[in-house]
């Protein structure tokens, strides 16, 4: 029984790594290498998949108890979180259109910095000075990586920073807005309600900002059946990332997921360089390594301060 339990946990962790890195690399492939330059529509496909699969997983597979929205105020809070969640995914996908995965992950590793800033601004919550000190290598690393990145693109960088900030803001706001016992939602229920909000926002945005994207997508699917396979699999994988996050946390711990997350970026960087062969510099890798070390130290400091 112990062996089967460990084996199941190992399979979950491998699935978590595969889905996280897989969706990142597939996004990059579709948006940059394949030539499907429509990040907003790609995000719409992701959110449609999350809406559909979330409902099926909760309603039919019973992976979590179904929770209903209890008030108009709670709905407004979920809507706000859904919009921020949407902006974070859109920003991340847009950045992948212009930046290599390695640099995208370097910027993404600065999430603790934005989380600490937003937590202080919104809740006046102060961390120990040691915790704030660990953010110094996080920021310094990104500055070094930016200067040493051969494929640096200012707009892509701005979108990546915006996406990272939006992810941190969602985390902080979620803790504030849904903190009372009557409003707390299971993570999979929250995704089930946030994803349709994102869809409502993304449909007109994609149609207005990405002209004739539906017609182009249909034409690409007719000309190359592999494109439709990539897009469908990528969208399903976007949901599976959230499911894997939940399952790994459930069968291990939130701390384990945090540790795995710190290592995931490094693995994604190595794999992306091997696959896409984007140019990297010693300075860029040094900066990224420094950022990751800072993120790990921040997580460790937070854990010890609790």
N, C-alpha and C positions, 0 to 999 in steps of 0.2 A: 504493500500500500504506500509506504514511504517513497519507494523508487518510482512508482507510477505518478505520485504527486509531484516529485521533483521533475520528472520527465515532462509532465504537463506544464509546469512553470517554465521550463526551458523552452518548450515549444511556443508558449505565450510571449516570452521575451524575444525570441527569434522573429515571431510574427510582428511584434511591435517595431523592432528594428527594420524589418523588411518593408513594412507598410509606410513608416515614416520616411525612410530614405527613398523608397520606391516612388512615392507620390512626388517628392521633391525633384527627383531626376526625370520623371516623366513630364512634369510641368516644364522643366527646362528644355527637354527634348521637343515638346510640342510647340512651345512659345518661341524658341530660338533656333534650334537645329532643323525642325520639321517645317517651319515656316508658317505655322498657324499663329499669327500675331494678334490674338484677340484675348487678352488676359481677363477682361471683364466677363465675356461670354464663357470662358473656361471656368471662372469662379461660379457663374450661374449654374453650370452643369454640376459642379461640386455640391452646391447648396440644394439643388433638386435631388441629387442622390442622397444627401444627408436627411432631407425631409422624408423621402420615401422609406429609406432603410431604417431610420429612427422609429417611425411609426410601426413598421413591420416587426422590428426587434422587440419593441415594448408591448405592442398589442397582441402579437401572435406568439413570439418566442419567449415572452415573459422574462427578458434579461434584467428587467427592473420593474418595480410596481408603477402602474400608470398613475400619474398625478395630474390633477386638473388645475387650471388657473382659477384662483379664488376671488379675485377682485379686479376692477378696472385699473387700480393703481399698480397692482402686480403685473398686469399686462403691459402697462406703459414702461415699467422697469425692464421687463423682458425685451420689449421692442427697442429700447435704448441699447441694451446689451447686444441685441441682434445686429443693429446697425454698426456698432463698433466692431463686432466680430466680423461682419461683412467687409468693412474697410481694411481690417488687418489682413484678410485673405486676398483681397483685391490688390492691396499694396505689395504684398509678398509676391504675387504672380506677375505684377507689372515689373517689379525689380528683376525677376528672373529673365525677363525679356532682354534686359540690358547688361546684367551682371553675371559673372560665373558663379556657380553654386558655392565655391570655396569662399568667395568674398561675402556672398549673401549670408552664409553661416557665421562668418566673423562678426557681421553687424548684428545678426540675430542673437549672438551670445551676450549682447549688452542689455538684454531684457531685465536683469536684476537692477541695473541703474535706473531705468524708467519706473520699475515697480517701487523702488525706494523713494523716488521723487514724488510719484503720484500718491503713495501712501502718506507721505509727510504733508503734502498740500491738502489732501482731502480729509485726513483723519488726525493730523498733527502727531502721528505716531513716529516716535524717534527710535532709531536703532542704537546699539552700542557703537562707540566711536571706532572700534575695531572693524565692525561690519561696514561702516562707511569707508574706512581705509582700504578695504578689499576692492572697492569700486575704482580705485585709482588705476590699477593695471588693466581693468576692463576698458576704461576710456582710452588709456595710453595705447593699448594694443590695437584698437580700431584706428586710431590716428596713424600709427605706424603702418598698419595694413593698408590703409587708404593711400598713403604716400608710396607704398611699394607695390600697388596693384597695377599690372600692365593693362588690364581691361577696365580701368576705372571709368565710370559714366556718372556724371553728376546727377542727372534726373533719376537714374536707377538707384543711386545711393540715397537720394531724398525719399524715394518711395519705400526703400528697404528700412530706413530709419523710422518713417511714418508707420509702417506695418509693425515694427518691433514695439514702438510706443503704444500703438493701438492694442496689441496683445496684452501689454502690461496694464493699460488702463482698464481693459475688460476684466482682468483678474482682480484688480483693486475694487472696481465698481461692483462686481459680483458679490464680493464680501460685504460691501456696504448695503447695497440695495436689497439683497436677499438674505440678510443676516438673521431676521427674526424667525422663530420656530414655525410660524404660520406661513412663511414665504419661502422657506428653504426648498430647493428643488434638487432632485437627483441629477447628476451630471448628464445622463442620457436623456432625461426628460427636458432639461434645459436646452440641449441641442435640438430636440424635436420641435421645440417652440421657437428657437432662434433662427433655425434654418429657413422656414417659410417667410419670416420677416425679411431675411436677406434676399430671398427670391423676389418678393414684391418690390424691393428696392432695386434689384439688379436688372429685372426685365426691361423697364423703360430706359435705364442707364445704358445697357448694352445696345439697345435698338437706336438710341440717339447718338452715342459716342462711337460705336463701331458699326458704321453704315453697312447695310446688306450682309451682316454677319451670318444670319440664318441661311440665306441663299448660298453664300460662300461655303458654309459648313456642309450643306446638302450636296453641293457640287463636288467638294473634296471627297465626301463619303461615296459618291457615285464613281468617281475616278479611281479611288484607292480604298478598297474595303478595309485595309489595315488601319487607316486613319480612324474609321468608326470604332474599330476594336480598341485602339489606343485610347480614344476619348472616353469610351464606355468603361474600360478597365480603370483608367485614371480617376474617373468620377466615383466609381465604387470604392476604390482604394482610399479616396479622400474621407469617406465615411468610416472605413475600416480602421483608419488611424485613430479616430475618436473612440471606437469600440475597443481597440487594442489598449489604448490609454486606460480606459475604465477597467478592463479585465486584469491588466498587469497590476494596477493599484489595488484591486480587490483581492488578488491572490498573493500579493507581496506586501507592499506598503507605498505610501506616497513618497517616502524618502528614497526607496529603491528606484522609483520612476525618475526622481530628480537626478540621481546618480547616473542612471542609464542615459538620461537626456544630455548630461554634460559630455558623455562619451560619444553620443550619437552624432553630434556635429563634426567631430574629428573623423569618424568613420565615413560620413557623407562627403567630407572634403576629399579624402583619399580616393574614394570610389569615383567621384565626379571628375577628378583630374585624370584618372585612368581611362574613363569612358569618353569624356569630351576633349581631353588633352588640351585644356585651356592653359595658357602660359602662366606660370607662377614664379615669384621671385623669392629669394631668401628673406628679404625684408618683409614681404607680405606674410610669409609663413611664420616668421618670428612674431609679427604683430598679432596674428591669429592665435598663436600658442599662448601669448601673454594674456589675451582676452579670455581664453578658455580657463587658464590658471586662475585668473581673477574671479571668474564665475564660480569655479569650484570652491575657492576660498570663501566667497560670499555665502554659498550654500552651507558650508561647514560652520561659518560664524553664526548664521541664523539658527542652525540646529542647536548649537551650544548655548545660545542666549535664551532658548525657550525653557 
